[in-house]
Amino acid sequence: MPSALIRALATRRGLPTVDAASIDAFLVPAHGEPEHTILVFTGEPKQRAESDDVAVVLPQILGAFEGRLRAAVVSRTAEDELKARFHVIVLPSLALTRGGAPLAVIAKIKDWSDYLRIVEAALAPGAPALTSGAAPRTEFHFSANGGKA
């Protein structure tokens, strides 16, 4: 069952919930809608505390890129079926698409600057789509203190 914060994405923010039967219709923009989307894969919030954090950040992302993308929550029952299609490995994740093509996946919670950078890159006109043969994109971050606390 989704948490109150995830349910609020639908009730307060008006985001649709999509599943395997409705995802393709959602990905086709209506007249005047942006072609870019963010699909929210939450996972089970009781097992993944960051799901609620992502639910809090998503409206801020939509506000920062207002009019440039739209969003939907992927139904928990459809997540396993849709994860491979959108290159989602870790939950929670935000999958960015152009039409039906996945462009980037943001796993778990990130720094605000990372969201801005990744979303801006995905919205660029020449942003390449992720391909089936592509390996997952991994970023390594090293601290200035060499890993010492």
C-alpha atoms as an extended CHARMM CRD file, in Angstrom:
* protein
*
       149  EXT
         1         1  MET       CA              0.0000000000        0.0000000000        0.0000000000  PROA      1               0.0000000000
         2         2  PRO       CA              1.3900000000        3.4210000000       -0.8950000000  PROA      2               0.0000000000
         3         3  SER       CA              2.3180000000        5.8090000000        1.8840000000  PROA      3               0.0000000000
         4         4  ALA       CA              0.4290000000        9.0390000000        2.5080000000  PROA      4               0.0000000000
         5         5  LEU       CA              3.1370000000       11.0200000000        0.6900000000  PROA      5               0.0000000000
         6         6  ILE       CA              2.9270000000        8.7980000000       -2.3830000000  PROA      6               0.0000000000
         7         7  ARG       CA             -0.8890000000        8.9210000000       -2.3630000000  PROA      7               0.0000000000
         8         8  ALA       CA             -0.6410000000       12.7290000000       -2.1460000000  PROA      8               0.0000000000
         9         9  LEU       CA              1.0940000000       12.7550000000       -5.5470000000  PROA      9               0.0000000000
        10        10  ALA       CA             -2.2420000000       11.6860000000       -6.9970000000  PROA      10              0.0000000000
        11        11  THR       CA             -4.6730000000       13.4480000000       -4.6870000000  PROA      11              0.0000000000
        12        12  ARG       CA             -2.9160000000       16.8000000000       -4.2300000000  PROA      12              0.0000000000
        13        13  ARG       CA             -0.7280000000       16.9600000000       -7.3250000000  PROA      13              0.0000000000
        14        14  GLY       CA             -3.0700000000       15.2280000000       -9.7550000000  PROA      14              0.0000000000
        15        15  LEU       CA             -0.4940000000       12.7390000000      -11.0020000000  PROA      15              0.0000000000
        16        16  PRO       CA             -1.9850000000        9.6840000000      -12.6700000000  PROA      16              0.0000000000
        17        17  THR       CA             -1.0950000000        6.1490000000      -11.6860000000  PROA      17              0.0000000000
        18        18  VAL       CA             -0.1020000000        4.0190000000      -14.6590000000  PROA      18              0.0000000000
        19        19  ASP       CA              0.2310000000        0.2890000000      -15.1360000000  PROA      19              0.0000000000
        20        20  ALA       CA              1.2120000000       -2.0230000000      -17.9760000000  PROA      20              0.0000000000
        21        21  ALA       CA             -2.1310000000       -1.4700000000      -19.7180000000  PROA      21              0.0000000000
        22        22  SER       CA             -2.1060000000        2.3430000000      -19.4950000000  PROA      22              0.0000000000
        23        23  ILE       CA              1.5870000000        3.2730000000      -19.7480000000  PROA      23              0.0000000000
        24        24  ASP       CA              1.6930000000        3.5980000000      -23.5360000000  PROA      24              0.0000000000
        25        25  ALA       CA             -1.3170000000        5.9160000000      -23.6240000000  PROA      25              0.0000000000
        26        26  PHE       CA              0.2730000000        8.0920000000      -20.9420000000  PROA      26              0.0000000000
        27        27  LEU       CA              3.5750000000        8.3300000000      -22.8270000000  PROA      27              0.0000000000
        28        28  VAL       CA              1.8380000000        9.8580000000      -25.8610000000  PROA      28              0.0000000000
        29        29  PRO       CA              1.4130000000       13.5340000000      -25.0160000000  PROA      29              0.0000000000
        30        30  ALA       CA             -1.9330000000       15.2100000000      -25.5660000000  PROA      30              0.0000000000
        31        31  HSD       CA             -1.9310000000       18.3480000000      -27.6940000000  PROA      31              0.0000000000
        32        32  GLY       CA              0.1490000000       20.9960000000      -25.9430000000  PROA      32              0.0000000000
        33        33  GLU       CA              1.6520000000       18.6290000000      -23.3660000000  PROA      33              0.0000000000
        34        34  PRO       CA              5.4200000000       18.1160000000      -23.1290000000  PROA      34              0.0000000000
        35        35  GLU       CA              6.7690000000       14.8810000000      -24.5780000000  PROA      35              0.0000000000
        36        36  HSD       CA              9.1440000000       14.3190000000      -21.6350000000  PROA      36              0.0000000000
        37        37  THR       CA              7.9300000000       12.4110000000      -18.5960000000  PROA      37              0.0000000000
        38        38  ILE       CA              9.1030000000       11.2410000000      -15.2160000000  PROA      38              0.0000000000
        39        39  LEU       CA              7.8490000000        7.8290000000      -14.1470000000  PROA      39              0.0000000000
        40        40  VAL       CA              7.9940000000        7.2480000000      -10.3970000000  PROA      40              0.0000000000
        41        41  PHE       CA              8.8840000000        3.7090000000       -9.3320000000  PROA      41              0.0000000000
        42        42  THR       CA              8.3980000000        3.7680000000       -5.5550000000  PROA      42              0.0000000000
        43        43  GLY       CA              8.8770000000        0.2430000000       -4.3530000000  PROA      43              0.0000000000
        44        44  GLU       CA              7.3060000000       -0.7070000000       -1.0400000000  PROA      44              0.0000000000
        45        45  PRO       CA              7.6180000000        2.3820000000        1.2060000000  PROA      45              0.0000000000
        46        46  LYS       CA              7.7440000000        0.2580000000        4.3670000000  PROA      46              0.0000000000
        47        47  GLN       CA             10.8630000000       -1.4620000000        3.0100000000  PROA      47              0.0000000000
        48        48  ARG       CA             12.3510000000        1.5460000000        1.2140000000  PROA      48              0.0000000000
        49        49  ALA       CA             12.3200000000        4.6680000000        3.3630000000  PROA      49              0.0000000000
        50        50  GLU       CA             13.6450000000        6.7750000000        0.4710000000  PROA      50              0.0000000000
        51        51  SER       CA             10.3400000000        6.2790000000       -1.3870000000  PROA      51              0.0000000000
        52        52  ASP       CA              8.7660000000        9.0130000000        0.7120000000  PROA      52              0.0000000000
        53        53  ASP       CA             11.7780000000       11.2630000000        0.1690000000  PROA      53              0.0000000000
        54        54  VAL       CA             11.4250000000       10.8600000000       -3.5990000000  PROA      54              0.0000000000
        55        55  ALA       CA              7.6990000000       11.6570000000       -3.2850000000  PROA      55              0.0000000000
        56        56  VAL       CA              8.6470000000       14.9320000000       -1.5750000000  PROA      56              0.0000000000
        57        57  VAL       CA             11.3110000000       15.8680000000       -4.1480000000  PROA      57              0.0000000000
        58        58  LEU       CA              9.2450000000       15.0750000000       -7.2470000000  PROA      58              0.0000000000
        59        59  PRO       CA              6.9120000000       18.1040000000       -7.0070000000  PROA      59              0.0000000000
        60        60  GLN       CA              9.9730000000       20.3070000000       -6.5930000000  PROA      60              0.0000000000
        61        61  ILE       CA             11.4920000000       18.8320000000       -9.7610000000  PROA      61              0.0000000000
        62        62  LEU       CA              8.2380000000       19.4020000000      -11.6220000000  PROA      62              0.0000000000
        63        63  GLY       CA              8.1960000000       22.9960000000      -10.3960000000  PROA      63              0.0000000000
        64        64  ALA       CA             11.8030000000       23.6070000000      -11.4240000000  PROA      64              0.0000000000
        65        65  PHE       CA             11.0490000000       22.3220000000      -14.9340000000  PROA      65              0.0000000000
        66        66  GLU       CA              7.4680000000       23.5580000000      -15.1330000000  PROA      66              0.0000000000
        67        67  GLY       CA              5.8570000000       23.0190000000      -18.4990000000  PROA      67              0.0000000000
        68        68  ARG       CA              8.7630000000       20.9230000000      -19.7520000000  PROA      68              0.0000000000
        69        69  LEU       CA              7.7400000000       17.5020000000      -18.4300000000  PROA      69              0.0000000000
        70        70  ARG       CA              4.8930000000       15.6220000000      -16.8380000000  PROA      70              0.0000000000
        71        71  ALA       CA              4.8390000000       12.7590000000      -14.3640000000  PROA      71              0.0000000000
        72        72  ALA       CA              3.0230000000        9.6090000000      -13.3440000000  PROA      72              0.0000000000
        73        73  VAL       CA              3.3670000000        7.0820000000      -10.5470000000  PROA      73              0.0000000000
        74        74  VAL       CA              3.8820000000        3.5030000000      -11.6700000000  PROA      74              0.0000000000
        75        75  SER       CA              1.4630000000        1.1790000000       -9.9130000000  PROA      75              0.0000000000
        76        76  ARG       CA              3.1800000000       -1.0930000000       -7.4000000000  PROA      76              0.0000000000
        77        77  THR       CA              1.5970000000       -4.0990000000       -9.1380000000  PROA      77              0.0000000000
        78        78  ALA       CA              3.1520000000       -3.0530000000      -12.4750000000  PROA      78              0.0000000000
        79        79  GLU       CA              6.6380000000       -2.1250000000      -11.2780000000  PROA      79              0.0000000000
        80        80  ASP       CA              8.2210000000       -5.5350000000      -11.7890000000  PROA      80              0.0000000000
        81        81  GLU       CA              6.7760000000       -5.7650000000      -15.2960000000  PROA      81              0.0000000000
        82        82  LEU       CA              7.8950000000       -2.2530000000      -16.3170000000  PROA      82              0.0000000000
        83        83  LYS       CA             11.3000000000       -1.9600000000      -14.6100000000  PROA      83              0.0000000000
        84        84  ALA       CA             13.3130000000       -3.5650000000      -17.4320000000  PROA      84              0.0000000000
        85        85  ARG       CA             11.5710000000       -1.5150000000      -20.1160000000  PROA      85              0.0000000000
        86        86  PHE       CA             12.6400000000        1.7310000000      -18.4300000000  PROA      86              0.0000000000
        87        87  HSD       CA             16.0590000000        0.4850000000      -17.1990000000  PROA      87              0.0000000000
        88        88  VAL       CA             15.0640000000        0.6600000000      -13.5280000000  PROA      88              0.0000000000
        89        89  ILE       CA             17.1540000000       -1.5700000000      -11.2850000000  PROA      89              0.0000000000
        90        90  VAL       CA             16.9390000000        0.0470000000       -7.8480000000  PROA      90              0.0000000000
        91        91  LEU       CA             13.7950000000        1.2370000000       -6.0870000000  PROA      91              0.0000000000
        92        92  PRO       CA             12.7750000000        3.9560000000       -5.6340000000  PROA      92              0.0000000000
        93        93  SER       CA             13.7270000000        5.4550000000       -8.9880000000  PROA      93              0.0000000000
        94        94  LEU       CA             12.6440000000        8.2010000000      -11.3220000000  PROA      94              0.0000000000
        95        95  ALA       CA             12.7390000000        7.1880000000      -14.9900000000  PROA      95              0.0000000000
        96        96  LEU       CA             12.9030000000       10.0780000000      -17.4560000000  PROA      96              0.0000000000
        97        97  THR       CA             11.5220000000        9.4940000000      -20.9220000000  PROA      97              0.0000000000
        98        98  ARG       CA             10.9350000000       11.2430000000      -24.2260000000  PROA      98              0.0000000000
        99        99  GLY       CA              7.8790000000        9.6510000000      -25.7370000000  PROA      99              0.0000000000
       100       100  GLY       CA              8.3720000000        5.9870000000      -24.9460000000  PROA      100             0.0000000000
       101       101  ALA       CA             12.1640000000        6.1180000000      -24.9530000000  PROA      101             0.0000000000
       102       102  PRO       CA             13.9470000000        6.0040000000      -21.5820000000  PROA      102             0.0000000000
       103       103  LEU       CA             16.6000000000        8.7090000000      -21.2930000000  PROA      103             0.0000000000
       104       104  ALA       CA             17.8670000000        8.4760000000      -17.7060000000  PROA      104             0.0000000000
       105       105  VAL       CA             17.1410000000        6.8270000000      -14.3780000000  PROA      105             0.0000000000
       106       106  ILE       CA             17.6810000000        8.5410000000      -11.0430000000  PROA      106             0.0000000000
       107       107  ALA       CA             17.8600000000        5.9240000000       -8.3110000000  PROA      107             0.0000000000
       108       108  LYS       CA             17.1420000000        6.6710000000       -4.6670000000  PROA      108             0.0000000000
       109       109  ILE       CA             17.5400000000       10.1510000000       -3.2130000000  PROA      109             0.0000000000
       110       110  LYS       CA             20.1780000000       12.5370000000       -4.5930000000  PROA      110             0.0000000000
       111       111  ASP       CA             21.5120000000       16.0210000000       -3.9840000000  PROA      111             0.0000000000
       112       112  TRP       CA             19.3290000000       18.7270000000       -5.5060000000  PROA      112             0.0000000000
       113       113  SER       CA             22.1210000000       19.6930000000       -7.9140000000  PROA      113             0.0000000000
       114       114  ASP       CA             22.2150000000       16.1090000000       -9.2260000000  PROA      114             0.0000000000
       115       115  TYR       CA             18.4910000000       16.1940000000       -9.9980000000  PROA      115             0.0000000000
       116       116  LEU       CA             18.8590000000       19.4880000000      -11.8410000000  PROA      116             0.0000000000
       117       117  ARG       CA             21.8450000000       18.2620000000      -13.8480000000  PROA      117             0.0000000000
       118       118  ILE       CA             20.3430000000       14.8860000000      -14.8040000000  PROA      118             0.0000000000
       119       119  VAL       CA             16.9020000000       16.2330000000      -15.6970000000  PROA      119             0.0000000000
       120       120  GLU       CA             18.3570000000       19.1250000000      -17.7130000000  PROA      120             0.0000000000
       121       121  ALA       CA             20.5430000000       16.6790000000      -19.6550000000  PROA      121             0.0000000000
       122       122  ALA       CA             17.5500000000       14.4270000000      -20.3550000000  PROA      122             0.0000000000
       123       123  LEU       CA             15.5010000000       17.3950000000      -21.6030000000  PROA      123             0.0000000000
       124       124  ALA       CA             18.1890000000       18.4230000000      -24.0920000000  PROA      124             0.0000000000
       125       125  PRO       CA             17.0010000000       17.9830000000      -27.7010000000  PROA      125             0.0000000000
       126       126  GLY       CA             19.8310000000       15.5760000000      -28.5890000000  PROA      126             0.0000000000
       127       127  ALA       CA             19.6940000000       13.5020000000      -25.4040000000  PROA      127             0.0000000000
       128       128  PRO       CA             20.3580000000        9.8780000000      -26.3750000000  PROA      128             0.0000000000
       129       129  ALA       CA             17.9050000000        7.1900000000      -25.3700000000  PROA      129             0.0000000000
       130       130  LEU       CA             19.0770000000        4.3330000000      -23.1940000000  PROA      130             0.0000000000
       131       131  THR       CA             19.3950000000        1.1780000000      -25.2680000000  PROA      131             0.0000000000
       132       132  SER       CA             18.6610000000       -2.3880000000      -24.2940000000  PROA      132             0.0000000000
       133       133  GLY       CA             22.2950000000       -3.3590000000      -24.6390000000  PROA      133             0.0000000000
       134       134  ALA       CA             23.5240000000       -0.4450000000      -22.5630000000  PROA      134             0.0000000000
       135       135  ALA       CA             24.9850000000       -1.2200000000      -19.1860000000  PROA      135             0.0000000000
       136       136  PRO       CA             23.5330000000        0.6270000000      -16.2130000000  PROA      136             0.0000000000
       137       137  ARG       CA             25.0520000000        4.0500000000      -15.7010000000  PROA      137             0.0000000000
       138       138  THR       CA             26.9700000000        4.1720000000      -12.4660000000  PROA      138             0.0000000000
       139       139  GLU       CA             28.4930000000        7.1770000000      -10.8070000000  PROA      139             0.0000000000
       140       140  PHE       CA             31.2050000000        6.9760000000       -8.1870000000  PROA      140             0.0000000000
       141       141  HSD       CA             31.6180000000        9.7820000000       -5.7120000000  PROA      141             0.0000000000
       142       142  PHE       CA             34.7210000000       10.1000000000       -3.5790000000  PROA      142             0.0000000000
       143       143  SER       CA             34.9070000000       12.2370000000       -0.5060000000  PROA      143             0.0000000000
       144       144  ALA       CA             37.7250000000       14.6910000000        0.0520000000  PROA      144             0.0000000000
       145       145  ASN       CA             38.6750000000       12.9200000000        3.2670000000  PROA      145             0.0000000000
       146       146  GLY       CA             39.5200000000        9.6490000000        1.5100000000  PROA      146             0.0000000000
       147       147  GLY       CA             36.6240000000        7.7450000000        3.0510000000  PROA      147             0.0000000000
       148       148  LYS       CA             37.6420000000        8.4730000000        6.6340000000  PROA      148             0.0000000000
       149       149  ALA       CA             35.0050000000        9.7330000000        9.0100000000  PROA      149             0.0000000000
